[in-house]
């Protein structure tokens, strides 16, 4: 099935709570961007995100952390596209309070969020031929 990935650094602007904690909604925004990319690649249209079936926040994310998010189309219906999402912390910031710029690449990425959901692309908007 089709997959999309992105990697980015959580900025100070993403920190929503004390201690530079990033809001979980930031992960769902990443998932939405990935869903849009998958729909464009699959159908040639941005489509619509209808619903999340499940969203789980599994570990904290802080400003300065690098997150790699990915999405996969798991099932294609007539107009619906079921997708799964995951977000992994691959670089961890703020590991030493004495050195605020200290960070480390994680030997094993930490899964910080996962979700599944459904998007829809109306038939008249499906521009790419599937073969």
C-alpha positions as CSV (number, residue, x, y, z in Angstrom):
1,X,0.0,0.0,0.0
2,X,1.0,3.6,-0.4
3,X,3.0,5.3,2.4
4,X,4.1,8.8,3.2
5,X,6.6,10.1,5.8
6,X,7.8,13.4,7.1
7,X,10.4,14.4,9.7
8,X,10.5,17.7,11.5
9,X,11.7,19.4,14.6
10,X,9.2,20.5,17.2
11,X,9.7,24.3,17.7
12,X,9.2,26.5,20.6
13,X,6.0,27.6,18.8
14,X,4.7,24.0,19.1
15,X,5.2,24.0,22.9
16,X,1.8,24.5,24.4
17,X,2.3,23.6,28.1
18,X,4.8,24.2,30.9
19,X,8.2,22.6,30.5
20,X,8.0,23.0,26.7
21,X,5.6,20.1,26.3
22,X,4.1,19.9,22.8
23,X,0.3,19.6,22.5
24,X,-0.9,16.2,21.3
25,X,-3.0,18.0,18.6
26,X,0.3,18.8,16.9
27,X,0.7,15.1,16.2
28,X,-2.8,14.9,14.7
29,X,-2.0,17.9,12.5
30,X,0.9,16.0,11.2
31,X,-1.3,13.0,10.5
32,X,-3.7,15.3,8.6
33,X,-0.9,16.5,6.4
34,X,0.2,13.0,5.7
35,X,-3.4,12.0,4.9
36,X,-3.6,14.8,2.4
37,X,-0.4,13.8,0.7
38,X,-1.6,10.2,0.4
39,X,-4.9,11.2,-1.1
40,X,-3.1,13.5,-3.7
41,X,-0.7,10.6,-4.6
42,X,-3.5,8.1,-4.8
43,X,-6.4,10.1,-6.3
44,X,-5.0,13.4,-7.5
45,X,-7.2,15.2,-5.0
46,X,-6.9,16.4,-1.4
47,X,-10.1,14.7,-0.4
48,X,-11.6,15.1,3.1
49,X,-10.7,13.6,6.4
50,X,-13.9,12.2,7.8
51,X,-13.0,10.7,11.2
52,X,-10.4,9.2,13.4
53,X,-11.3,5.7,14.6
54,X,-8.7,5.8,17.3
55,X,-6.0,8.3,18.5
56,X,-3.5,7.4,21.2
57,X,-0.8,9.6,22.7
58,X,1.9,7.3,24.1
59,X,4.9,9.4,25.2
60,X,5.6,13.1,25.7
61,X,7.0,15.4,23.0
62,X,9.0,18.5,23.8
63,X,10.1,21.5,21.9
64,X,13.4,20.6,20.2
65,X,12.5,16.9,19.7
66,X,12.6,15.5,16.1
67,X,9.5,13.6,15.1
68,X,9.1,11.2,12.2
69,X,5.5,10.7,11.3
70,X,4.2,8.2,8.8
71,X,0.9,7.1,7.2
72,X,-0.2,4.2,5.2
73,X,-3.4,3.6,3.2
74,X,-4.6,0.3,4.6
75,X,-7.8,-0.1,2.6
76,X,-9.3,1.4,-0.5
77,X,-13.1,1.5,-0.9
78,X,-15.2,3.1,-3.6
79,X,-14.7,6.6,-2.2
80,X,-13.2,5.9,1.3
81,X,-9.5,5.4,2.2
82,X,-8.7,3.9,5.5
83,X,-5.3,4.9,6.9
84,X,-3.0,4.2,9.8
85,X,-0.6,6.7,11.3
86,X,2.3,6.7,13.7
87,X,4.7,9.3,15.1
88,X,8.1,8.4,16.4
89,X,10.6,10.6,18.4
90,X,14.0,10.0,16.7
91,X,16.0,12.8,18.3
92,X,15.4,13.9,21.9
93,X,16.2,17.4,23.1
94,X,16.6,18.8,26.6
95,X,18.6,15.9,28.0
96,X,20.8,18.0,30.2
97,X,19.4,20.9,32.2
98,X,22.9,22.3,32.6
99,X,23.3,22.4,28.8
100,X,20.0,23.6,27.3
101,X,21.2,22.9,23.7
102,X,22.1,19.2,24.4
103,X,20.3,16.6,22.4
104,X,20.8,12.9,21.3
105,X,19.8,10.7,18.5
106,X,17.8,7.8,20.0
107,X,19.2,4.3,19.3
108,X,15.6,3.1,19.3
109,X,12.9,5.6,18.3
110,X,10.1,6.1,20.8
111,X,6.6,5.9,19.5
112,X,4.8,9.0,20.7
113,X,1.4,8.6,19.0
114,X,-0.6,6.4,16.7
115,X,-4.0,6.7,15.1
116,X,-6.3,5.3,12.4
117,X,-8.9,7.1,10.4
118,X,-11.0,7.4,7.3
119,X,-10.7,9.9,4.4
120,X,-13.1,10.3,1.5
121,X,-12.5,11.3,-2.1
122,X,-15.7,11.8,-4.0
123,X,-15.9,9.8,-7.3
124,X,-15.9,12.9,-9.5
125,X,-12.7,14.1,-7.8
126,X,-10.7,10.9,-8.3
127,X,-8.5,12.0,-11.2
128,X,-5.9,9.3,-11.3
129,X,-6.5,6.1,-13.2
130,X,-5.9,2.9,-11.2
131,X,-4.8,0.1,-13.3
